[in-house]
Amino acid sequence: MTTRMAKMIFYVGTLTSGILFLALTFDTHKQISALTNADRLSDEVVAGKRVFEKYNCNDCHTILGFGGYYSPDLTRVYSRRGEEYIRRIVARPEVAFANSFRKMPQQNLTEQEIDYLVEFFRWVNDIDTHDWPPQDSKKRISSATKRLLEGATMSPGAALFKEHNCFDCHQLGGIGGDSGPALDEIGRIRDKETIKRIILNPQEVNPDAQMPAFDLPQDQIEQIADFLSRQGGE
């Protein structure tokens, strides 16, 4: 290859890349309003963003790709956990993480600050991020569940346990999170009917429970409860 040819490849490649970058940037800016639901950017959402920044939540959490990796990503926390869970964990993190080596500090947010934070998470949750982060992708969950259900050793209840992100807080066989109790012996401690009640309304069984209620079809509750009731049994 001659020097002239190498220079031509460099110039053409650089120019092409530059044009492509500018075109994609222009296209992205055209879509920002629709992708971010700009019409729903209320005063409460803006106030929630300020609360998020005031307490330096980004030091431990990522959101929309920015922040620390010590604690879970919060981009889809509203759909993953629900409003009531967010409120409880922000108000009383010392209870929620009592059994975890990772501790969330008690920031003593006011009720209004929590309201604003919930509105901020609700708005971020609906931003079209093109299926990012991948752990919250509905497509990924569906395909993973399909593979589990097709497996010979995985029961439908176990697949649903995984699909509904129960491993985020609970451990089975040493796998999973530790913000909630391990469930290896749950079948010996609780009967199936009690487990079903816990899934539907944890606070009915334990008023101090930090677990969110799961509004699931009856057949799914039945399958999950059946799976858990066998843990620690015979």
N, C-alpha and C positions, 0 to 999 in steps of 0.2 A: 504494500500500500504506500502510495506517495504521500508527501507532506500536504500537498494540495487536496488530495482526496480526504485525508484525515480531518483537515480543517473544514471541508464542506460537510462531512458527517456531523462534526461538532456544531457548526452554525445551523444546519437544518434541524438537527435534533433539539438544540436549545430553543430555536424559534418555534418549532412545533409544540414542544412542551409548554412554552410560555403562553402560546395561543390557547392551548387546551386548558391550562390552569385558569386563565382569565375567563374563558367561556363557562367553565364549571362554577367559578366564583360568582359570575353574573347570574347564572341559572339558580344557584343556591339562594342568592339575595332576593330573587324574584319570588321564591317559594317560602321565605321566612315567615310571613304573616300567616299563611295557611298551616305550615308545619308546627308553628308554636302557638296556634290559637290566640293570636294577638288581640282578637276582639274580646277575649275573656280575661285580659290582663287587667284585673280590677285593682282598686286601692288596697283591698285586703291581701291580694297576692303579693303586691309590692311590699306591703308591710311585713308579710311573712318572709320574704327574701331578706329583708333587713334584720329580722329576728335571727334567721339562719346565719347571717354574717356576724351579728352582734355576739353570738355565743360560740363563734368559730367552729361550727359543726363540720366544716370542710377539713379541719385538722385530722379528723378520724374517718370521716365518711367521704366517699366519692358521690358526685351527682352530675349527670350529663358528662361524665368522663373526667371531671376535675375533682381533686381532693386527695385525702389520705386513704390508705388501704388497710388501716387497722380494723375498721368496722364495716358492716355491710353497705353496699351501694344503695342509695336512696332514690335513684331515678324512678323506679316503679314501686316504691314502698307503699304507696296508697292502695294500689290494686293487690299487691302481694300480702299486705298485712291488714289493711282496713283502718278506718278512722279511729275506732275505739281503741285498738291496740296502740296506735301512734300516741293518742292522748294519755293512755296509762303509762306507757314507757317513758314519755317525756316528763310526766308529772312525778313518777316514782321509779326512777331507774335503779335505785339501790335495792328495791324489792325484786325487780325483774331480773337483775344480774347478780343476785345474791350468791348463786352457785357457780358463777362463771369467773375465770381468771381475768377476763376482760371486763373492766368496769367503766360504765358510763357515768360521768360526774353529775351530781345533782346541781342544776343551774337555777332552780327556784323560779321557773318561768311563771308569769301571771297567767290567769285563765285567758285573757285577751291575747297574750302572746302565743299561747298554744292554739287558739282559734286561728290566728293569722298563719302560723306555721302549717296547720292542716290545710288551709286554703292554698298555700304555696305548693305543698306536696301534691295536692289534687291537680293543680294546673300543670306542674312539671310532668306528672304521670301521663297526661294526655298529649304531650308533645310527641310528634312523629319522629322518632329517632332511628327509623329503619331497622327495628328489631334489636336495638342496643339498650342495655347490656344483654348478652346472649343468655345469661342464666334466667332471665325473666321473659324470654321469647316464648310466646304461645306455640309457635311452630316447633321449637325445640322440645318443649314439654310434651306436646302431642306425639312426636316421633319417638321420644324416649319411653313414654308410656306404652306406645304400641309395641315396641321391642320387648318391654318387660312383660306385657300381657301374653306375648307370643312365646315367652320363655317357659321352660318346663318346670323351673323351680320357684317361680314368682307367682304368688297368688294375686287375684284381683285386688284384694284389700291392701297388700303390700305395695302394689303398683300405685294405687290411689294415695297411700301414705306418702309415697315419694312425689307424686304429681302435685299434691297440695302443699309441698314444701315443708312437711313436718320435720324433716331432717335438719332444717335450719335451726331449730331450737332443741330438738330431742335426739338422743343417741340410741342406737340399737346395735349391739355387737361392737361397740367402740367407734361407730361411724355416726357423725352428725354433730350438731351444735350442743352447747352446754348451758344455754340461758334458761332452758327448761329441764325438768327431771329426766333422767334416763328411763327408758321404757322396757328394759329387758325383763323386769319382773312384774310388769303392770298387770298381767293376767292372774297372778297370784294375789295381788293386792286389791284389785277391783274386778267386779263381775262385769259381764258384757253390757248389761243395762246401764250401769253406772258410767261405763266408758262412753256409751252413746249420749248420755246426758252431758258429760264433760265436753264432747265434741260440739254439741248444740249450744250449750250455755255453761262455760266453765265456772263462772261466778256463782251459779246455783249450787254447785257442789263445794266449791271453795271460794268464799267471797274475796280472798286476797289473790286469787289467780290472775296472772298477767296474760294468759293465753287468750287470743281473740276467739269469738264465737264463729263457727263455720256454718254458713247457710248452704247446706249440700242436699242433694236429693236423698230421699230416705234409703234407697238401695245402696248408695255409696256409703252412707253412715253405717249401715248394716255390715257392709263388707269390711270397712276399716275397723269397726268394733270387733268383728269376728277375728280379724287378723291379730289385733292387739290382745284380745282375751286369751290367745294361745301363747303369748309370751310369758315365760316363767312358769308355765303349767307343767303338765306331766311330760 
